[in-house]
Amino acid sequence: MALVKYLMLLPITYNDGTRIAKAILEEILDQVFVFAGGYAIAGAAKGAYRMATGAKQVDRSLQIWIAIEQSEQPRLRELVADFCKRLDQEAMYLERAGGEVEFIPPTESEG
């Protein structure tokens, strides 16, 4: 069965520019692993977000790819909201990508 692919941007700094402790990021990634059964880090990204005050906030984030059953979307949103609160963010980026994910096993050897 095909899975739905999501992209989450996980901040690596707080809004004041202080680096988030590696242990905290690892705990979050462990939670993602337990929830989704795996993830891929596609590298770091730098982007800007307009805060509710109108101020420009520039962030560095890890691009985390997650593949889940569509029925798990509400739980993923809850998980991201928990990360958002834990990291003291105004909001976190979560995108449902257009494709589907399949995990293909190797072909069986012939005789």
SVG drawing of the C-alpha trace seen along z (x, -y; Angstrom):
<svg xmlns="http://www.w3.org/2000/svg" viewBox="-8 -44 32 67">
<polyline fill="none" stroke="black" stroke-width="0.4" points="0.0,0.0 1.3,-3.5 2.0,-6.0 1.6,-9.7 4.7,-11.9 5.0,-14.9 7.8,-17.5 8.3,-19.0 10.7,-21.9 12.3,-21.3 13.9,-24.5 17.5,-24.1 17.4,-27.5 15.0,-29.3 13.5,-32.6 16.2,-34.5 18.9,-32.7 20.0,-30.3 20.8,-26.9 18.4,-24.1 20.3,-21.5 21.3,-18.4 19.6,-16.2 16.3,-17.9 16.5,-17.5 17.4,-13.8 14.4,-13.3 12.1,-14.9 13.5,-12.7 13.1,-9.6 9.4,-10.6 9.1,-10.9 10.7,-7.5 8.4,-5.8 5.4,-7.5 6.2,-7.0 8.7,-4.1 11.3,-6.2 12.3,-9.5 14.8,-11.1 16.7,-14.3 17.2,-16.1 19.6,-18.7 19.3,-22.1 17.3,-25.0 17.1,-28.7 13.9,-30.6 11.9,-33.5 8.5,-33.7 6.3,-36.7 5.5,-36.7 2.0,-37.7 3.6,-41.1 4.7,-41.5 8.3,-41.1 10.5,-39.0 11.9,-35.9 14.7,-34.1 15.2,-30.4 17.4,-27.5 15.6,-24.2 16.1,-20.5 14.0,-19.2 12.4,-16.0 10.6,-13.7 8.0,-11.4 5.8,-8.7 2.6,-7.7 -0.8,-6.2 -3.3,-9.0 -5.4,-8.1 -2.4,-9.1 -2.5,-12.8 -4.4,-14.1 -1.9,-12.4 1.0,-13.9 -0.5,-17.4 -0.8,-16.9 2.8,-15.8 4.0,-18.8 1.9,-21.1 3.6,-19.5 7.0,-20.2 6.0,-23.7 5.1,-24.3 8.2,-22.6 10.5,-24.7 8.6,-27.9 7.6,-28.5 4.7,-30.6 4.1,-28.0 5.9,-25.1 5.9,-24.2 4.2,-20.9 3.5,-20.1 1.8,-17.1 3.8,-16.4 2.0,-15.4 3.5,-11.9 3.0,-8.6 5.8,-6.5 6.3,-2.8 9.0,-0.7 10.0,1.9 11.7,5.1 14.5,6.7 13.5,9.2 13.9,12.8 16.8,14.7 16.1,17.5 17.1,21.0"/>
</svg>
